């Protein structure tokens, strides 16, 4: 079932709070008011706006304004587009803007951190091009890995999912089950079956090769469900310019990414826009140190570790975080202090929820691909490709 694009009317009632942060290098440092988001906030659109805000391209006025809406922000971005590109047709970029309130289906390529192959007219890429925002991702295959050759033939996410669905159909629905159980899907498909079509009892070399590719591709997808690999992380560190704000695409949404270099070397940081940190002035960036958030570290505007929110609950399960939370609350109460630790613990659990939803979306997408292929086989009609975008969540 396709997801309808949000309308301006449905977004007017949604407001997002502004948070003041300091940003800039040395003497250029000054306060900016970034947009925060709730759990199901439109993070892709907010990420675009926050980059434009921190670059000084748009400003939230008047200074006493505490909240903004999609309607307000979309007018600012549209005005900026028209002013910065007066001689360029920006209709494609403007038409895609409402879709950025939810997840974006950009179809990343596994061999390049800057290459995407979205379906349709590519208005998504036009939007980034015309606002001058570099779009990157870290879902990259290591060229020295066993999966690299297979991913040269299935280089992007859509092609990879289609290959898995095709092989599952080729093996009569046994590919996923047999491969998980350690059985050769090709051997399984070669067994006699009364329901198998004529000629399917023996596979050609081309079909065997396709099954081998599908096994490698499926293994890569299952081991990179966070849509970030260590090779991708290293590539981003190597390729990005210091102090340049870019948009990181991950799990169908965007976050603001920044590379910072100091005496300890280069490091990557994502802008913290979770609304639970609205009043935490010391929590501005989150250091991107691993692929699953287990070593998450929050830092302030000068990239100094924020305490205690920066590490107390990172990498813990909900049960462990709750126990640690209760202990800390008792300690603070005994000292006569009051700290909202529940909000901090909640924020640390969002990454785990995001990864779970990403796995669910991947499984549902694979099932849809297989379902459409079966329908095509029965009807003999060409089935058009259909995509489903999932709701955006906080990273």
N, C-alpha and C positions, 0 to 999 in steps of 0.2 A: 504494500500500500504506500503510495507516494505521500510525501509530506508537503502540505501547502506552505507557501512562503508567508511569513508574518506580514501583516499589513501595518501601515502607519497608525491606523485607528486603533488596532489592538495593542500597539506599543505605547500610545500616549500615556496610558495609566501606569506604565512601568517607569520607575525613576531609580537612578543609581546615585549613590552618595559620592561626593568628591573628597579626596584626601590630599593634604599638602605634603609634598616631598621635595627634597633638595636634589638637584641634578646639574651636572656640568663638570667641566675639567678646570681645576684651579680657580682663577679669577672669574671664569665664566659660570661658576656655580650660582644658582639662584633658585628660589622656590617655584614649584609648579603645582598645579592641582590636577591630579590624575583621577580617572574614573575607576571606582571599585564595582564589584559585581557580587551578586548573591550566588547560591549554588547552581542555579540553572540560568545564570545571566548570559547575555549574548557575547561571549568572550572574543569571538572573531572580530566583530565590529568594534568592541571596546579596545582591543589590542591595536587596531588601525588608528583609532582616535588618540590613544595614549602616545603612540609614536609621533603623531602629528603635533600633539601638545608638547612633548618633551623636545621636539625639534624647533618649536616656536612657530609652526605653520598655522596653527589655530589657537585661540585663547578662549577660556571660559569667562564670560562677563555677565554681570558685574562681579567684582571681587567678593561680595558677600553671598553670592549664590552658593548654596550647599548641595543641591541635587541637579541632575540633568535627565532628560528623557531622550529616547531614540529620535523623536521628531526634532528636538532642539539640535542634537548632534548631527543628524543627517543634513540639516540645512547648513551647518558650518562646513561639513566636508564637501557638500555640493558646491558651495560658494568658493571654497578653496580650489576645487577642480576647475571650475569655470575661470577663475582668475589666473591660475598657474598654467593653464593650457587653453588660451583664448582661441587659438586657430586649430584646435584638435577636436574631433568629434568624441565627446565623452559620454554619449548616450549609453554605450554598452556598460561602462563603469557605473553609471548612475542606476541602470536597471538592475544590476547585480547587488547593489548596496542593501536592499531589504533582506536578501538571502543571507547576508553575513550576520544576521541576528541569531542564526542557528549554526549547526555544523556545516563546514564547507567540504565538498567532495572534489579535491584537487588532484587525486590520483598520482602520488609521488612515484618517481622513477628511482629504482634501488641502486643505481650506479652514479647518480649525480645529486649533490645536495641542493642544487638550484633548478632542477628540471622537474616539471609537472606536466601531466597530460589529461587535463579535465575534459569531460565530454561536453558536447554542445558547442557554443560559439566562443568559448573561452573568455567570457566577460569577467570571470574572476581574476584572471591574470592581467587583463586590461586595467582593472581597478588598481592593482598594486603598481603596475607600470606608470600609470598616470598620476598617482599620488607620490611616486618616487620612493616606494618602500620595497626593499629587497626581501624576497620570500625564500626561505630555506627550510630544509628538513634534515633530520639525522637518521632516517630509516635506510641505511646503506649496508650493502653486502660487502664483506671483506673480500677483495679480489683474490686473496690467497686461500679462501675457504673452499670446502667441498661443494657448496651450493653455487659458487660464482658462475660456473659454466652454464648451469641450468637457468640462472637468472639473466644470462645474456639473451636467452630465447624467450624468457617471460620477464621483461625488464621492469614492468610497472605493476602496481597492485591489481588493477582490473584484469590485466592479462594473466597474472598469476592465479587469481580466483577462477577465471574462465578455464584455465588449464586443469586445475584440480577438479572442477565440475565435469569437464569433458572426460577425464580419466575415470572418475567415479561412474560415469555413464558407461564408459568402455568396459569397465570391470563389473557391470551389472549391480552397482551400488555397494560393492565390496571394498572399494579402495580405502575409505576412511576407517572402516571397522578392521579390515585385515592388516592395514599398515600400522594401526595402533597396537594390534596384538602381536606384531612382529612377523606376520606371514607375508610372503611375497604376493602382492596383488596380481602380478602377471600370472603367477601359477594358479592363483585362485580363479582368475577369469578363464583360464584354460581348461578347467574341469568341465565335464559335460553337464549340461543343464537343459531341462526340457523347455524352460522359458527363454533360453538364449536364442537369439536370431541365428539363422543359418550362417555358417562360416565363422562364427565367433569363438569356436572351440580352440582355434589356433591363431595366435597373434603374429602379425608381421614384425620385422625388425623395427620399423618406424614406430609401431605401436608400443613395443617394448621400450624404445628410447623415450617415448612420450611419458610412459609410466615412471621411468627412472627420473625424468625431469620433474614430474609432479611430486614424487617422494621428496626430492631435494628442496623444491619450492615450499612444500607444506612444512617441512622441517624448519626452514628459515622463518616462515610466518609464525609458527608456534613458539619459536625461541626469541621472537622479537615482538611480542604482543604489546609492549609499551610503545611500539613504533619509534624506537630509538635503539641504536646499536652502539657498541663501544667504538667500532670503526667510524660510525657516523659522528660520534662525539669528538673523536680525534680530528676528523676532517673539518668539522665546524671550527675547532680551535685553530687549525692551521689556515683555513681559508678566510675567516672573517677579519675585517679590519678592526683595530682597536677603537673603542668608543663610538662605534657606528651602531645605531639601533636598527635591528632587523625583526621581521616577523617569523617566528618559528612555528611551522605547521606540524601538529602532532595530535593523533586521535581525533581527527576531523575538526580541530579548532586551532586557534592561534594564541600565541603568547609573545610578549615583547622580550627579545633576547639581546644581550649586550656582552661584548667581549672586553675584558679589562686586563691590562698588563701592569704588574707591579714588581717589586723585588723578588717575589716568589714565583714569577712567571705568569703566563696567560691563564685566565679563568673565564668561564661562562656563567652568566647570571640571567635569570628571568625575573621580570618585574612582578612583584606580589600585588595582586589586585583583589584578593579575597576580602570580602566585606567584613569578615570576622576580625580582620586586622585594621579596621578603619581608624581606631584610636590608638593603635600601636605605632607611634612615630618612629620607633627604632627598627621596625620591620619594613624594609623597602624592597630588597632583592632577595632571591633565593639562589644559592649557588648550585649549579647543575654539575654534580660530581659523578653520578652514576646513572644507569639507564632505568632504574625502577624507583628512584626516590628514597632508597634506604639510607642514604647518607646526606639527606637534605640539611642544609644549613641556611638559616635566615641571617641577613646582614643589614646594616643601616645604609644611609645614603653615602657614607664614606667607605663602605664595604668592610666594616668591622662587625664581627659576629654579634648578633643580637641575643641577649640573654634575659629570661630563660626560654623565650619562644623559639629560638633558633635551633634547638637540638634536643629538648627534653623528650619529645614524643616521636621524633623521626625514626622510621623503620620499625616501630613497634606495632603489635597487633592491637585491636580495639580493647581486648581484655587487659593486656599489659599496660596500655596507655591509661585505662581507667584506674587501675591499681596505683600507678605512679601519680596520677592526678589526685587521688584521694590522699596519698601520703603528703604531697606538696601542699594541698589545701590545709591539712592539719598543721603543717609546719608554719604556713603563713598566718593561720588563725591564732596559733600559740604566740606569734610575734605581734599580734594585733594588726596585721596587714590584711588587705582584701585584694585579691587578684582574680580576674576572670579567666581561670585556666580552662574552663570547659570550651571556650571558643578556640583556644589554642590547640587543644587536643583534637577538636573537630577538624580543624584545617589540616592536620597531619594525616587524617584518615581519608581525605578526599582523593589522594593519589591512588590508594588501593581500590577505592570505588571506581575511579576512572579506568584503571586497568581491567577490572572485572567487566565493565560495560563495553570496553573495547573488544574483549574476547567474545562477548555475546553478540556484538554487532558483526564481527567477522564470521561467526558461525551462522547467523541469520542470512548474511549476504551469500555465503556459500550454498545454503539451502535454497535460496531463491534462484541462484544460477542453475542448480541441478533441477529444480522444479520446472523452470522454463525450458530446459533442454529436453526433459521428458515430454512436455507438452508439444514441443516442436517435432519430436519423433513420432508421436501419435497422429498429429494433424497434417504433417508434411508442409506446414506453412512456416515461413520465416518469422521468428519471434524477435521483436525489437528489444534492445537492451533497456532495462529499467533499473534505476538506482533508487536507493532509499537512504536518506540522510538522517542520522540519529541526532537527538537533542544534544546540545553542547553542555559540557560540564566544566567545572573548574579544574585546572591542572594543579 
